[in-house]
C-alpha cells in the first residue's frame, strides 16, 4: 500500500472539506460514476448531495437518521429511518 496507515484510519483533510470533495467529484465524474460515503457530514447535507454523490451520515448516533442507499434498475433510492424508530 502506498497510503500511510494514519491516512487510512483518519482520512485526508478536515471535516469541513467534505462538501468540497463531493462537489469536485461530481464536476469530474463520468456519467456512470458515483461516490457513496458515510462520514464527514459537517454541513448536514441531505443523503443525495448531488447527482453523483451520496452522504449516508445522518448522525444516527446523535438522534438523527439511519441512512441507506438502494440501487435498482430504476436508479438510486435513499432510505432513511429516524433513530427513535430503531429502539
PyMOL Python script that loads the backbone (N, CA, C, O; Angstrom):
from pymol import cmd

cmd.read_pdbstr("""\
ATOM      1  N   UNK A   1       0.833  -1.182   0.000  1.00  0.00           N
ATOM      2  CA  UNK A   1       0.000   0.000   0.000  1.00  0.00           C
ATOM      3  C   UNK A   1       0.881   1.249   0.000  1.00  0.00           C
ATOM      4  O   UNK A   1       1.895   1.308   0.696  1.00  0.00           O
ATOM      5  N   UNK A   2       0.490   2.218  -0.769  1.00  0.00           N
ATOM      6  CA  UNK A   2       1.231   3.466  -0.830  1.00  0.00           C
ATOM      7  C   UNK A   2       0.578   4.574  -0.012  1.00  0.00           C
ATOM      8  O   UNK A   2       0.982   5.734  -0.091  1.00  0.00           O
ATOM      9  N   UNK A   3      -0.429   4.213   0.769  1.00  0.00           N
ATOM     10  CA  UNK A   3      -1.129   5.189   1.601  1.00  0.00           C
ATOM     11  C   UNK A   3      -0.726   4.949   3.056  1.00  0.00           C
ATOM     12  O   UNK A   3      -0.735   3.815   3.533  1.00  0.00           O
ATOM     13  N   UNK A   4      -0.378   6.010   3.743  1.00  0.00           N
ATOM     14  CA  UNK A   4       0.031   5.898   5.142  1.00  0.00           C
ATOM     15  C   UNK A   4      -1.113   5.357   5.999  1.00  0.00           C
ATOM     16  O   UNK A   4      -2.276   5.673   5.748  1.00  0.00           O
ATOM     17  N   UNK A   5      -0.794   4.552   6.998  1.00  0.00           N
ATOM     18  CA  UNK A   5      -1.794   3.973   7.891  1.00  0.00           C
ATOM     19  C   UNK A   5      -2.653   5.053   8.543  1.00  0.00           C
ATOM     20  O   UNK A   5      -3.871   4.905   8.631  1.00  0.00           O
ATOM     21  N   UNK A   6      -2.041   6.119   8.993  1.00  0.00           N
ATOM     22  CA  UNK A   6      -2.799   7.208   9.634  1.00  0.00           C
ATOM     23  C   UNK A   6      -3.824   7.800   8.678  1.00  0.00           C
ATOM     24  O   UNK A   6      -4.914   8.189   9.098  1.00  0.00           O
ATOM     25  N   UNK A   7      -3.486   7.870   7.413  1.00  0.00           N
ATOM     26  CA  UNK A   7      -4.428   8.417   6.432  1.00  0.00           C
ATOM     27  C   UNK A   7      -5.585   7.454   6.202  1.00  0.00           C
ATOM     28  O   UNK A   7      -6.719   7.891   6.003  1.00  0.00           O
ATOM     29  N   UNK A   8      -5.320   6.161   6.224  1.00  0.00           N
ATOM     30  CA  UNK A   8      -6.390   5.172   6.084  1.00  0.00           C
ATOM     31  C   UNK A   8      -7.342   5.216   7.276  1.00  0.00           C
ATOM     32  O   UNK A   8      -8.550   5.042   7.118  1.00  0.00           O
ATOM     33  N   UNK A   9      -6.798   5.447   8.462  1.00  0.00           N
ATOM     34  CA  UNK A   9      -7.610   5.465   9.679  1.00  0.00           C
ATOM     35  C   UNK A   9      -8.359   6.787   9.838  1.00  0.00           C
ATOM     36  O   UNK A   9      -9.560   6.791  10.109  1.00  0.00           O
ATOM     37  N   UNK A  10      -7.658   7.900   9.673  1.00  0.00           N
ATOM     38  CA  UNK A  10      -8.225   9.222   9.963  1.00  0.00           C
ATOM     39  C   UNK A  10      -8.680   9.992   8.729  1.00  0.00           C
ATOM     40  O   UNK A  10      -9.359  11.011   8.859  1.00  0.00           O
ATOM     41  N   UNK A  11      -8.323   9.531   7.543  1.00  0.00           N
ATOM     42  CA  UNK A  11      -8.709  10.219   6.323  1.00  0.00           C
ATOM     43  C   UNK A  11      -7.763  11.353   5.992  1.00  0.00           C
ATOM     44  O   UNK A  11      -6.776  11.598   6.685  1.00  0.00           O
ATOM     45  N   UNK A  12      -8.097  12.038   4.903  1.00  0.00           N
ATOM     46  CA  UNK A  12      -7.278  13.144   4.417  1.00  0.00           C
ATOM     47  C   UNK A  12      -8.050  14.440   4.579  1.00  0.00           C
ATOM     48  O   UNK A  12      -9.258  14.483   4.348  1.00  0.00           O
ATOM     49  N   UNK A  13      -7.363  15.482   4.970  1.00  0.00           N
ATOM     50  CA  UNK A  13      -8.012  16.781   5.095  1.00  0.00           C
ATOM     51  C   UNK A  13      -8.789  16.922   6.382  1.00  0.00           C
ATOM     52  O   UNK A  13      -8.588  16.173   7.338  1.00  0.00           O
ATOM     53  N   UNK A  14      -9.686  17.901   6.388  1.00  0.00           N
ATOM     54  CA  UNK A  14     -10.501  18.177   7.567  1.00  0.00           C
ATOM     55  C   UNK A  14     -11.979  18.003   7.226  1.00  0.00           C
ATOM     56  O   UNK A  14     -12.354  18.050   6.055  1.00  0.00           O
ATOM     57  N   UNK A  15     -12.812  17.803   8.232  1.00  0.00           N
ATOM     58  CA  UNK A  15     -14.231  17.560   8.010  1.00  0.00           C
ATOM     59  C   UNK A  15     -14.882  18.662   7.177  1.00  0.00           C
ATOM     60  O   UNK A  15     -15.771  18.392   6.369  1.00  0.00           O
ATOM     61  N   UNK A  16     -14.450  19.871   7.371  1.00  0.00           N
ATOM     62  CA  UNK A  16     -15.051  20.997   6.658  1.00  0.00           C
ATOM     63  C   UNK A  16     -14.829  20.933   5.148  1.00  0.00           C
ATOM     64  O   UNK A  16     -15.472  21.670   4.401  1.00  0.00           O
ATOM     65  N   UNK A  17     -13.929  20.061   4.689  1.00  0.00           N
ATOM     66  CA  UNK A  17     -13.653  19.923   3.252  1.00  0.00           C
ATOM     67  C   UNK A  17     -14.579  18.927   2.556  1.00  0.00           C
ATOM     68  O   UNK A  17     -14.564  18.843   1.328  1.00  0.00           O
ATOM     69  N   UNK A  18     -15.371  18.180   3.294  1.00  0.00           N
ATOM     70  CA  UNK A  18     -16.145  17.081   2.725  1.00  0.00           C
ATOM     71  C   UNK A  18     -17.082  17.534   1.606  1.00  0.00           C
ATOM     72  O   UNK A  18     -17.158  16.871   0.571  1.00  0.00           O
ATOM     73  N   UNK A  19     -17.783  18.626   1.786  1.00  0.00           N
ATOM     74  CA  UNK A  19     -18.697  19.095   0.754  1.00  0.00           C
ATOM     75  C   UNK A  19     -17.927  19.511  -0.499  1.00  0.00           C
ATOM     76  O   UNK A  19     -18.386  19.272  -1.616  1.00  0.00           O
ATOM     77  N   UNK A  20     -16.764  20.130  -0.319  1.00  0.00           N
ATOM     78  CA  UNK A  20     -15.924  20.495  -1.465  1.00  0.00           C
ATOM     79  C   UNK A  20     -15.486  19.251  -2.231  1.00  0.00           C
ATOM     80  O   UNK A  20     -15.427  19.264  -3.460  1.00  0.00           O
ATOM     81  N   UNK A  21     -15.180  18.180  -1.507  1.00  0.00           N
ATOM     82  CA  UNK A  21     -14.774  16.926  -2.156  1.00  0.00           C
ATOM     83  C   UNK A  21     -15.939  16.368  -2.974  1.00  0.00           C
ATOM     84  O   UNK A  21     -15.745  15.932  -4.109  1.00  0.00           O
ATOM     85  N   UNK A  22     -17.147  16.379  -2.407  1.00  0.00           N
ATOM     86  CA  UNK A  22     -18.318  15.902  -3.150  1.00  0.00           C
ATOM     87  C   UNK A  22     -18.553  16.728  -4.412  1.00  0.00           C
ATOM     88  O   UNK A  22     -18.847  16.176  -5.472  1.00  0.00           O
ATOM     89  N   UNK A  23     -18.426  18.028  -4.301  1.00  0.00           N
ATOM     90  CA  UNK A  23     -18.643  18.898  -5.461  1.00  0.00           C
ATOM     91  C   UNK A  23     -17.566  18.675  -6.525  1.00  0.00           C
ATOM     92  O   UNK A  23     -17.866  18.647  -7.719  1.00  0.00           O
ATOM     93  N   UNK A  24     -16.337  18.519  -6.100  1.00  0.00           N
ATOM     94  CA  UNK A  24     -15.243  18.271  -7.032  1.00  0.00           C
ATOM     95  C   UNK A  24     -15.425  16.923  -7.723  1.00  0.00           C
ATOM     96  O   UNK A  24     -15.198  16.801  -8.927  1.00  0.00           O
ATOM     97  N   UNK A  25     -15.836  15.911  -6.956  1.00  0.00           N
ATOM     98  CA  UNK A  25     -16.068  14.599  -7.553  1.00  0.00           C
ATOM     99  C   UNK A  25     -17.133  14.699  -8.640  1.00  0.00           C
ATOM    100  O   UNK A  25     -16.945  14.187  -9.744  1.00  0.00           O
ATOM    101  N   UNK A  26     -18.244  15.354  -8.333  1.00  0.00           N
ATOM    102  CA  UNK A  26     -19.337  15.483  -9.302  1.00  0.00           C
ATOM    103  C   UNK A  26     -18.895  16.232 -10.551  1.00  0.00           C
ATOM    104  O   UNK A  26     -19.313  15.896 -11.660  1.00  0.00           O
ATOM    105  N   UNK A  27     -18.071  17.219 -10.381  1.00  0.00           N
ATOM    106  CA  UNK A  27     -17.589  18.023 -11.507  1.00  0.00           C
ATOM    107  C   UNK A  27     -16.754  17.186 -12.472  1.00  0.00           C
ATOM    108  O   UNK A  27     -16.784  17.414 -13.681  1.00  0.00           O
ATOM    109  N   UNK A  28     -16.008  16.216 -11.937  1.00  0.00           N
ATOM    110  CA  UNK A  28     -15.080  15.447 -12.760  1.00  0.00           C
ATOM    111  C   UNK A  28     -15.545  14.021 -13.054  1.00  0.00           C
ATOM    112  O   UNK A  28     -14.869  13.295 -13.782  1.00  0.00           O
ATOM    113  N   UNK A  29     -16.672  13.615 -12.506  1.00  0.00           N
ATOM    114  CA  UNK A  29     -17.148  12.241 -12.670  1.00  0.00           C
ATOM    115  C   UNK A  29     -17.740  12.010 -14.053  1.00  0.00           C
ATOM    116  O   UNK A  29     -18.354  12.896 -14.646  1.00  0.00           O
ATOM    117  N   UNK A  30     -17.538  10.804 -14.542  1.00  0.00           N
ATOM    118  CA  UNK A  30     -18.207  10.392 -15.781  1.00  0.00           C
ATOM    119  C   UNK A  30     -19.687  10.187 -15.465  1.00  0.00           C
ATOM    120  O   UNK A  30     -20.074  10.133 -14.298  1.00  0.00           O
ATOM    121  N   UNK A  31     -20.495  10.074 -16.484  1.00  0.00           N
ATOM    122  CA  UNK A  31     -21.941   9.959 -16.299  1.00  0.00           C
ATOM    123  C   UNK A  31     -22.332   8.762 -15.427  1.00  0.00           C
ATOM    124  O   UNK A  31     -23.352   8.812 -14.741  1.00  0.00           O
ATOM    125  N   UNK A  32     -21.544   7.700 -15.445  1.00  0.00           N
ATOM    126  CA  UNK A  32     -21.876   6.487 -14.690  1.00  0.00           C
ATOM    127  C   UNK A  32     -20.974   6.271 -13.474  1.00  0.00           C
ATOM    128  O   UNK A  32     -20.822   5.136 -13.021  1.00  0.00           O
ATOM    129  N   UNK A  33     -20.384   7.320 -12.944  1.00  0.00           N
ATOM    130  CA  UNK A  33     -19.539   7.224 -11.756  1.00  0.00           C
ATOM    131  C   UNK A  33     -20.211   7.902 -10.571  1.00  0.00           C
ATOM    132  O   UNK A  33     -20.758   8.998 -10.690  1.00  0.00           O
ATOM    133  N   UNK A  34     -20.160   7.227  -9.423  1.00  0.00           N
ATOM    134  CA  UNK A  34     -20.828   7.726  -8.230  1.00  0.00           C
ATOM    135  C   UNK A  34     -19.921   7.554  -7.022  1.00  0.00           C
ATOM    136  O   UNK A  34     -19.071   6.665  -6.985  1.00  0.00           O
ATOM    137  N   UNK A  35     -20.116   8.416  -6.038  1.00  0.00           N
ATOM    138  CA  UNK A  35     -19.389   8.339  -4.771  1.00  0.00           C
ATOM    139  C   UNK A  35     -20.416   8.178  -3.662  1.00  0.00           C
ATOM    140  O   UNK A  35     -21.359   8.962  -3.553  1.00  0.00           O
ATOM    141  N   UNK A  36     -20.221   7.155  -2.842  1.00  0.00           N
ATOM    142  CA  UNK A  36     -21.106   6.905  -1.705  1.00  0.00           C
ATOM    143  C   UNK A  36     -20.225   6.805  -0.470  1.00  0.00           C
ATOM    144  O   UNK A  36     -19.284   6.013  -0.444  1.00  0.00           O
ATOM    145  N   UNK A  37     -20.521   7.602   0.556  1.00  0.00           N
ATOM    146  CA  UNK A  37     -19.756   7.536   1.787  1.00  0.00           C
ATOM    147  C   UNK A  37     -20.670   7.794   2.973  1.00  0.00           C
ATOM    148  O   UNK A  37     -21.775   8.315   2.828  1.00  0.00           O
ATOM    149  N   UNK A  38     -20.192   7.423   4.130  1.00  0.00           N
ATOM    150  CA  UNK A  38     -20.993   7.570   5.342  1.00  0.00           C
ATOM    151  C   UNK A  38     -20.241   8.273   6.446  1.00  0.00           C
ATOM    152  O   UNK A  38     -20.226   7.817   7.589  1.00  0.00           O
ATOM    153  N   UNK A  39     -19.625   9.371   6.108  1.00  0.00           N
ATOM    154  CA  UNK A  39     -18.838  10.086   7.096  1.00  0.00           C
ATOM    155  C   UNK A  39     -18.699  11.551   6.725  1.00  0.00           C
ATOM    156  O   UNK A  39     -18.981  11.947   5.594  1.00  0.00           O
ATOM    157  N   UNK A  40     -18.270  12.340   7.673  1.00  0.00           N
ATOM    158  CA  UNK A  40     -17.918  13.747   7.455  1.00  0.00           C
ATOM    159  C   UNK A  40     -19.064  14.599   6.918  1.00  0.00           C
ATOM    160  O   UNK A  40     -18.882  15.361   5.968  1.00  0.00           O
ATOM    161  N   UNK A  41     -20.221  14.475   7.512  1.00  0.00           N
ATOM    162  CA  UNK A  41     -21.354  15.315   7.100  1.00  0.00           C
ATOM    163  C   UNK A  41     -21.394  16.567   7.963  1.00  0.00           C
ATOM    164  O   UNK A  41     -22.393  16.843   8.627  1.00  0.00           O
ATOM    165  N   UNK A  42     -20.326  17.305   7.950  1.00  0.00           N
ATOM    166  CA  UNK A  42     -20.171  18.515   8.750  1.00  0.00           C
ATOM    167  C   UNK A  42     -21.232  19.560   8.416  1.00  0.00           C
ATOM    168  O   UNK A  42     -21.710  20.269   9.301  1.00  0.00           O
ATOM    169  N   UNK A  43     -21.595  19.653   7.153  1.00  0.00           N
ATOM    170  CA  UNK A  43     -22.558  20.656   6.686  1.00  0.00           C
ATOM    171  C   UNK A  43     -24.010  20.233   6.900  1.00  0.00           C
ATOM    172  O   UNK A  43     -24.917  21.050   6.738  1.00  0.00           O
ATOM    173  N   UNK A  44     -24.243  18.978   7.259  1.00  0.00           N
ATOM    174  CA  UNK A  44     -25.609  18.492   7.431  1.00  0.00           C
ATOM    175  C   UNK A  44     -26.351  18.366   6.113  1.00  0.00           C
ATOM    176  O   UNK A  44     -27.544  18.658   6.037  1.00  0.00           O
ATOM    177  N   UNK A  45     -25.644  17.930   5.071  1.00  0.00           N
ATOM    178  CA  UNK A  45     -26.247  17.816   3.743  1.00  0.00           C
ATOM    179  C   UNK A  45     -27.224  16.640   3.695  1.00  0.00           C
ATOM    180  O   UNK A  45     -27.118  15.711   4.495  1.00  0.00           O
ATOM    181  N   UNK A  46     -28.172  16.681   2.760  1.00  0.00           N
ATOM    182  CA  UNK A  46     -29.082  15.544   2.600  1.00  0.00           C
ATOM    183  C   UNK A  46     -28.328  14.330   2.059  1.00  0.00           C
ATOM    184  O   UNK A  46     -27.184  14.451   1.621  1.00  0.00           O
ATOM    185  N   UNK A  47     -28.963  13.173   2.089  1.00  0.00           N
ATOM    186  CA  UNK A  47     -28.318  11.945   1.626  1.00  0.00           C
ATOM    187  C   UNK A  47     -27.834  12.082   0.182  1.00  0.00           C
ATOM    188  O   UNK A  47     -26.721  11.664  -0.136  1.00  0.00           O
ATOM    189  N   UNK A  48     -28.649  12.658  -0.686  1.00  0.00           N
ATOM    190  CA  UNK A  48     -28.226  12.877  -2.074  1.00  0.00           C
ATOM    191  C   UNK A  48     -27.633  14.280  -2.151  1.00  0.00           C
ATOM    192  O   UNK A  48     -28.357  15.271  -2.252  1.00  0.00           O
ATOM    193  N   UNK A  49     -26.312  14.346  -2.101  1.00  0.00           N
ATOM    194  CA  UNK A  49     -25.619  15.631  -2.106  1.00  0.00           C
ATOM    195  C   UNK A  49     -25.747  16.298  -3.460  1.00  0.00           C
ATOM    196  O   UNK A  49     -26.038  17.491  -3.550  1.00  0.00           O
ATOM    197  N   UNK A  50     -25.529  15.531  -4.508  1.00  0.00           N
ATOM    198  CA  UNK A  50     -25.680  15.995  -5.888  1.00  0.00           C
ATOM    199  C   UNK A  50     -25.917  14.775  -6.760  1.00  0.00           C
ATOM    200  O   UNK A  50     -26.083  13.674  -6.236  1.00  0.00           O
ATOM    201  N   UNK A  51     -25.937  14.939  -8.060  1.00  0.00           N
ATOM    202  CA  UNK A  51     -26.296  13.820  -8.944  1.00  0.00           C
ATOM    203  C   UNK A  51     -25.276  12.682  -8.950  1.00  0.00           C
ATOM    204  O   UNK A  51     -25.561  11.611  -9.485  1.00  0.00           O
ATOM    205  N   UNK A  52     -24.102  12.888  -8.370  1.00  0.00           N
ATOM    206  CA  UNK A  52     -23.068  11.849  -8.361  1.00  0.00           C
ATOM    207  C   UNK A  52     -22.610  11.436  -6.964  1.00  0.00           C
ATOM    208  O   UNK A  52     -21.847  10.479  -6.839  1.00  0.00           O
ATOM    209  N   UNK A  53     -23.051  12.125  -5.911  1.00  0.00           N
ATOM    210  CA  UNK A  53     -22.528  11.864  -4.568  1.00  0.00           C
ATOM    211  C   UNK A  53     -23.654  11.667  -3.545  1.00  0.00           C
ATOM    212  O   UNK A  53     -24.658  12.380  -3.541  1.00  0.00           O
ATOM    213  N   UNK A  54     -23.443  10.680  -2.688  1.00  0.00           N
ATOM    214  CA  UNK A  54     -24.383  10.372  -1.627  1.00  0.00           C
ATOM    215  C   UNK A  54     -23.637  10.335  -0.302  1.00  0.00           C
ATOM    216  O   UNK A  54     -22.578   9.716  -0.202  1.00  0.00           O
ATOM    217  N   UNK A  55     -24.182  10.994   0.714  1.00  0.00           N
ATOM    218  CA  UNK A  55     -23.591  11.006   2.046  1.00  0.00           C
ATOM    219  C   UNK A  55     -24.570  10.309   2.988  1.00  0.00           C
ATOM    220  O   UNK A  55     -25.658  10.820   3.256  1.00  0.00           O
ATOM    221  N   UNK A  56     -24.180   9.153   3.481  1.00  0.00           N
ATOM    222  CA  UNK A  56     -25.067   8.363   4.320  1.00  0.00           C
ATOM    223  C   UNK A  56     -24.922   8.662   5.809  1.00  0.00           C
ATOM    224  O   UNK A  56     -25.500   7.955   6.634  1.00  0.00           O
ATOM    225  N   UNK A  57     -24.168   9.688   6.165  1.00  0.00           N
ATOM    226  CA  UNK A  57     -24.047  10.092   7.566  1.00  0.00           C
ATOM    227  C   UNK A  57     -25.244  10.958   7.935  1.00  0.00           C
ATOM    228  O   UNK A  57     -25.297  12.138   7.586  1.00  0.00           O
ATOM    229  N   UNK A  58     -26.198  10.373   8.637  1.00  0.00           N
ATOM    230  CA  UNK A  58     -27.377  11.105   9.084  1.00  0.00           C
ATOM    231  C   UNK A  58     -27.356  11.397  10.573  1.00  0.00           C
ATOM    232  O   UNK A  58     -28.382  11.755  11.152  1.00  0.00           O
ATOM    233  N   UNK A  59     -26.183  11.247  11.202  1.00  0.00           N
ATOM    234  CA  UNK A  59     -25.998  11.495  12.632  1.00  0.00           C
ATOM    235  C   UNK A  59     -26.941  10.640  13.482  1.00  0.00           C
ATOM    236  O   UNK A  59     -27.528  11.121  14.452  1.00  0.00           O
ATOM    237  N   UNK A  60     -27.075   9.379  13.106  1.00  0.00           N
ATOM    238  CA  UNK A  60     -27.971   8.482  13.835  1.00  0.00           C
ATOM    239  C   UNK A  60     -27.582   8.376  15.308  1.00  0.00           C
ATOM    240  O   UNK A  60     -28.449   8.236  16.170  1.00  0.00           O
ATOM    241  N   UNK A  61     -26.290   8.442  15.599  1.00  0.00           N
ATOM    242  CA  UNK A  61     -25.833   8.331  16.986  1.00  0.00           C
ATOM    243  C   UNK A  61     -26.144   9.576  17.803  1.00  0.00           C
ATOM    244  O   UNK A  61     -25.995   9.571  19.025  1.00  0.00           O
ATOM    245  N   UNK A  62     -26.578  10.650  17.132  1.00  0.00           N
ATOM    246  CA  UNK A  62     -26.922  11.902  17.810  1.00  0.00           C
ATOM    247  C   UNK A  62     -28.421  12.187  17.712  1.00  0.00           C
ATOM    248  O   UNK A  62     -28.847  13.330  17.877  1.00  0.00           O
ATOM    249  N   UNK A  63     -29.219  11.156  17.445  1.00  0.00           N
ATOM    250  CA  UNK A  63     -30.660  11.330  17.347  1.00  0.00           C
ATOM    251  C   UNK A  63     -31.149  11.614  15.944  1.00  0.00           C
ATOM    252  O   UNK A  63     -32.317  11.955  15.756  1.00  0.00           O
ATOM    253  N   UNK A  64     -30.282  11.482  14.954  1.00  0.00           N
ATOM    254  CA  UNK A  64     -30.645  11.754  13.558  1.00  0.00           C
ATOM    255  C   UNK A  64     -31.255  10.546  12.874  1.00  0.00           C
ATOM    256  O   UNK A  64     -32.101   9.854  13.441  1.00  0.00           O
ATOM    257  N   UNK A  65     -30.818  10.304  11.655  1.00  0.00           N
ATOM    258  CA  UNK A  65     -31.385   9.241  10.831  1.00  0.00           C
ATOM    259  C   UNK A  65     -30.343   8.186  10.475  1.00  0.00           C
ATOM    260  O   UNK A  65     -29.157   8.482  10.327  1.00  0.00           O
ATOM    261  N   UNK A  66     -30.813   6.956  10.342  1.00  0.00           N
ATOM    262  CA  UNK A  66     -30.029   5.897   9.738  1.00  0.00           C
ATOM    263  C   UNK A  66     -30.322   5.985   8.251  1.00  0.00           C
ATOM    264  O   UNK A  66     -31.476   5.896   7.834  1.00  0.00           O
ATOM    265  N   UNK A  67     -29.286   6.160   7.457  1.00  0.00           N
ATOM    266  CA  UNK A  67     -29.471   6.318   6.013  1.00  0.00           C
ATOM    267  C   UNK A  67     -28.921   5.109   5.267  1.00  0.00           C
ATOM    268  O   UNK A  67     -27.901   4.534   5.647  1.00  0.00           O
ATOM    269  N   UNK A  68     -29.614   4.739   4.202  1.00  0.00           N
ATOM    270  CA  UNK A  68     -29.171   3.652   3.326  1.00  0.00           C
ATOM    271  C   UNK A  68     -29.440   4.073   1.889  1.00  0.00           C
ATOM    272  O   UNK A  68     -30.231   4.979   1.627  1.00  0.00           O
ATOM    273  N   UNK A  69     -28.778   3.409   0.982  1.00  0.00           N
ATOM    274  CA  UNK A  69     -28.946   3.712  -0.439  1.00  0.00           C
ATOM    275  C   UNK A  69     -29.245   2.413  -1.165  1.00  0.00           C
ATOM    276  O   UNK A  69     -28.517   1.431  -1.021  1.00  0.00           O
ATOM    277  N   UNK A  70     -30.309   2.410  -1.940  1.00  0.00           N
ATOM    278  CA  UNK A  70     -30.706   1.231  -2.693  1.00  0.00           C
ATOM    279  C   UNK A  70     -30.520   1.524  -4.182  1.00  0.00           C
ATOM    280  O   UNK A  70     -30.927   2.575  -4.678  1.00  0.00           O
ATOM    281  N   UNK A  71     -29.907   0.588  -4.875  1.00  0.00           N
ATOM    282  CA  UNK A  71     -29.720   0.716  -6.323  1.00  0.00           C
ATOM    283  C   UNK A  71     -30.529  -0.368  -7.005  1.00  0.00           C
ATOM    284  O   UNK A  71     -30.383  -1.554  -6.707  1.00  0.00           O
ATOM    285  N   UNK A  72     -31.380   0.050  -7.920  1.00  0.00           N
ATOM    286  CA  UNK A  72     -32.175  -0.898  -8.705  1.00  0.00           C
ATOM    287  C   UNK A  72     -32.038  -0.529 -10.172  1.00  0.00           C
ATOM    288  O   UNK A  72     -31.294   0.388 -10.520  1.00  0.00           O
ATOM    289  N   UNK A  73     -32.735  -1.222 -11.009  1.00  0.00           N
ATOM    290  CA  UNK A  73     -32.717  -0.918 -12.441  1.00  0.00           C
ATOM    291  C   UNK A  73     -33.242   0.487 -12.721  1.00  0.00           C
ATOM    292  O   UNK A  73     -32.917   1.081 -13.749  1.00  0.00           O
ATOM    293  N   UNK A  74     -34.052   1.015 -11.806  1.00  0.00           N
ATOM    294  CA  UNK A  74     -34.636   2.350 -11.979  1.00  0.00           C
ATOM    295  C   UNK A  74     -33.737   3.464 -11.462  1.00  0.00           C
ATOM    296  O   UNK A  74     -34.033   4.641 -11.672  1.00  0.00           O
ATOM    297  N   UNK A  75     -32.642   3.113 -10.786  1.00  0.00           N
ATOM    298  CA  UNK A  75     -31.727   4.119 -10.260  1.00  0.00           C
ATOM    299  C   UNK A  75     -31.580   4.019  -8.755  1.00  0.00           C
ATOM    300  O   UNK A  75     -31.886   2.990  -8.153  1.00  0.00           O
ATOM    301  N   UNK A  76     -31.106   5.101  -8.155  1.00  0.00           N
ATOM    302  CA  UNK A  76     -30.847   5.150  -6.718  1.00  0.00           C
ATOM    303  C   UNK A  76     -32.079   5.636  -5.958  1.00  0.00           C
ATOM    304  O   UNK A  76     -32.805   6.515  -6.421  1.00  0.00           O
ATOM    305  N   UNK A  77     -32.297   5.050  -4.787  1.00  0.00           N
ATOM    306  CA  UNK A  77     -33.353   5.492  -3.880  1.00  0.00           C
ATOM    307  C   UNK A  77     -32.735   5.568  -2.486  1.00  0.00           C
ATOM    308  O   UNK A  77     -32.142   4.599  -2.014  1.00  0.00           O
ATOM    309  N   UNK A  78     -32.873   6.710  -1.834  1.00  0.00           N
ATOM    310  CA  UNK A  78     -32.358   6.839  -0.476  1.00  0.00           C
ATOM    311  C   UNK A  78     -33.438   6.397   0.504  1.00  0.00           C
ATOM    312  O   UNK A  78     -34.622   6.676   0.314  1.00  0.00           O
ATOM    313  N   UNK A  79     -33.011   5.709   1.546  1.00  0.00           N
ATOM    314  CA  UNK A  79     -33.903   5.234   2.605  1.00  0.00           C
ATOM    315  C   UNK A  79     -33.430   5.864   3.905  1.00  0.00           C
ATOM    316  O   UNK A  79     -32.231   5.887   4.182  1.00  0.00           O
ATOM    317  N   UNK A  80     -34.348   6.371   4.699  1.00  0.00           N
ATOM    318  CA  UNK A  80     -33.985   6.996   5.967  1.00  0.00           C
ATOM    319  C   UNK A  80     -34.934   6.533   7.060  1.00  0.00           C
ATOM    320  O   UNK A  80     -36.152   6.509   6.879  1.00  0.00           O
ATOM    321  N   UNK A  81     -34.354   6.165   8.201  1.00  0.00           N
ATOM    322  CA  UNK A  81     -35.130   5.730   9.357  1.00  0.00           C
ATOM    323  C   UNK A  81     -34.733   6.602  10.539  1.00  0.00           C
ATOM    324  O   UNK A  81     -33.549   6.713  10.859  1.00  0.00           O
ATOM    325  N   UNK A  82     -35.700   7.215  11.182  1.00  0.00           N
ATOM    326  CA  UNK A  82     -35.424   8.051  12.350  1.00  0.00           C
ATOM    327  C   UNK A  82     -34.834   7.188  13.465  1.00  0.00           C
ATOM    328  O   UNK A  82     -35.278   6.059  13.677  1.00  0.00           O
ATOM    329  N   UNK A  83     -33.849   7.706  14.166  1.00  0.00           N
ATOM    330  CA  UNK A  83     -33.203   6.925  15.216  1.00  0.00           C
ATOM    331  C   UNK A  83     -34.180   6.509  16.299  1.00  0.00           C
ATOM    332  O   UNK A  83     -33.966   5.484  16.947  1.00  0.00           O
ATOM    333  N   UNK A  84     -35.240   7.265  16.515  1.00  0.00           N
ATOM    334  CA  UNK A  84     -36.235   6.911  17.535  1.00  0.00           C
ATOM    335  C   UNK A  84     -36.957   5.616  17.186  1.00  0.00           C
ATOM    336  O   UNK A  84     -37.461   4.940  18.084  1.00  0.00           O
ATOM    337  N   UNK A  85     -37.020   5.252  15.913  1.00  0.00           N
ATOM    338  CA  UNK A  85     -37.691   4.021  15.485  1.00  0.00           C
ATOM    339  C   UNK A  85     -36.761   2.819  15.545  1.00  0.00           C
ATOM    340  O   UNK A  85     -37.193   1.693  15.301  1.00  0.00           O
ATOM    341  N   UNK A  86     -35.499   3.040  15.865  1.00  0.00           N
ATOM    342  CA  UNK A  86     -34.537   1.954  15.920  1.00  0.00           C
ATOM    343  C   UNK A  86     -34.470   1.300  17.283  1.00  0.00           C
ATOM    344  O   UNK A  86     -33.834   0.258  17.443  1.00  0.00           O
ATOM    345  N   UNK A  87     -35.118   1.900  18.266  1.00  0.00           N
ATOM    346  CA  UNK A  87     -35.061   1.366  19.636  1.00  0.00           C
ATOM    347  C   UNK A  87     -35.990   0.213  19.839  1.00  0.00           C
ATOM    348  O   UNK A  87     -36.055  -0.342  20.935  1.00  0.00           O
TER     349      UNK A  87
END
""", "prot")
cmd.dss("prot")
cmd.show_as("cartoon", "prot")
cmd.util.cbc("prot")
cmd.orient("prot")
